[in-house]
Amino acid sequence: MTIEAGVDQAAFEVVNPTADKLDSAETSLAPRLDTLNGKVLGLLSNSKPNAEIALQAVAEKIKETYPDLKIRLYPGSIRFEPGLLRRAIEESDALVGATADCGACTSWLIHDGAQAEKAGVPQVTIVARGFERDTDTSAKVFGVPGLQYVVVPRVFTALTPEQATEQTLPVADDIIKALTQTPAAPADTAGQEDDEERQETYTFGGQDPVAAVEAFNEFYLQKDFGDGLPLHPPTRAKVEAIIEAQGLPRDELILTVPPLHGHGTLERIAVNAAMAGCRPEELPVVVAALKAIHACPPPMNLSVLMSTGAFAPVILVNGPLVKKLGINSGRSPLGPGLNNRVNIRIGRAVALTLRNLGAWIPGRMDLDTIGTVRKNIQVFGENEDESPWEPYQVGQGLRPDDSTVTVVHTVGEWDLGSNHGPADRRIRSIAARTPTLTQVGFMTSTLAGLEGNEDGLFYLLPPETARKFADAGLSKDAVKRFLLHNIRPRIWDVVAPFIDFRERGLVRPEWEWMFRLTPEEQRTQTIQAFNDPAAINIAVAGHGTPKEFVFGTMTTPITVKITALA
């Protein structure tokens, strides 16, 4: 295809950045039932508000048509516990799941439904309007394209119990049909927009090189290949230069890229790095960051990329490559400009790869409600030269001369301001100014498979602050322990977000005592915000005035050694 902008005086060819394969084997739907009479209908409630109410109401409606239907409720979490899901599949003749009305919960509910279909149990999922595209794509990712679902008008979490029931009852007949009638062969809607007219290269022309580049950018942005900023044309020459420097075959599968699990071959990653303006020697950092993101354990591996929450990976680089590549670790390493050009290129390459190989695209697999600038992925180096402590990767079991990336998925960022005075006053001030926003919380069981330290903090301390602490005899671990034990919000503030969780039986028994305190006791007593040392992490970065900075985190940091690809 040639795209022209006026008379074709200048032209160039660029390479398609999208995945040509997905890491999924397709499975047909389970056989549908002749009747629901005498059968067991399992209800998969994923702990979201109104899920159980809606399921029970629609199941009773179905029972009016099939009086001998047996109904069993399976209250689980966002990503059902494997044992509970196995039991539901073994004990049920058919399954209905709800609620699919946020990014992560939709995809995990489709994952659970796909497991049922693969085990020979027909299922149908109740999906809120606006999440159909995510549902179709997730079904393809989990290997069951055409997985059956019904659509209700609004997200359940925005409704009263009465409204949830009212909007669900009308789909009872659709659920019956989905469980008892063999559907037509599914149209490949999830992959159609990727595969339709997909070609390996595009040629762009114009009256001059500028017009040709503008035509390229407009076309790629319209195809949703870009991040909204002008792209570097990934010409074959640029892509080849990046590939040749790595010493591997172009079709070498480096990893599958979440959340869509597109095949991240060397060539496809190189195309996206070229679009970000990366130099060949920067690609191993991009690959190491992608591997760290890929290594995030479930359920957060997909949840942080697909959620309706504003989560985004942040990348810390350590070791000799920081200086060799020119990654900024000094003044304003998270900022714009000349000193951060390498940081920005690497972060942009990771984000474009996630977009084009993993469908990390708003409205597609990323269902973020509001969004965040942190999705223009931030990369920074640790200021090891001015740090009085061991580099971050040493605390992760690696050597000081190892070059590494550390990825942590963040939920927010806060400038803690200036904290002056002696070390004891500074560290107390940092603890007092630290927000204690928790997303999942170790008090609840709404996400299966968590270890309890996913909610946490990642501090960036400027060298001046770190030296002040070190001169006072405080090691990095001592600072972390102090912060762990002295970030103490009021119990009143801790329990407030979890009141409805408690009402639905989702608060773990060991934390029940806090809810039983009087309001006055809740306002006057405090509690340690985090219960695991792994929740607190520290790196030294920046330069100059002691102004501290902290990210809220949704995953434990993952550190990967940067190695030559060959």
Secondary structure, DSSP 8 states (H G I E B T S, - for coil): -EEEESS-SEEEEEE--S-S-BS----------S--TT-EEEEEE-S-TTHHHHHHHHHHHHHHH-TT-EEEEEE--BS--HHHHHHHHHH-SEEEEEEE-SHHHHHHHHHHHHHHHHTT--EEEEEETT-HHHHHHHHHHTT-TT--EEEESS-GGGS-HHHHHHHHGGGHHHHHHHHHS-------HHHHHHHTT--SEEEEEESSHHHHHHHHHHHHHHTT-S-SS-----BHHHHHHHHHHHTS-TT-EEEEETTTTEEEEHHHHHHHHHHTT--GGGHHHHHHHHHHHHT--TTHHHHHHH-SS--EEEEEEESTHHHHHT---SSSTTS-SGGGHHHHHHHHHHHHHHHHHH---BTTTB--SS--GGGS-EEEE--TTT-SS--HHHHTT--TT--EEEEEEEEEEEEEEE--SSHHHHHHHHHHH-----SS-TTB-SBTT--S-SSEEEEEE-HHHHHHHHHTT--HHHHHHHHHHH---BHHHHHGGGHHHHHTT-B-GGGHHHHHS-HHHHHH-B--S---GGGEEEEE---SS-EEEEEEESS--EEEE-----
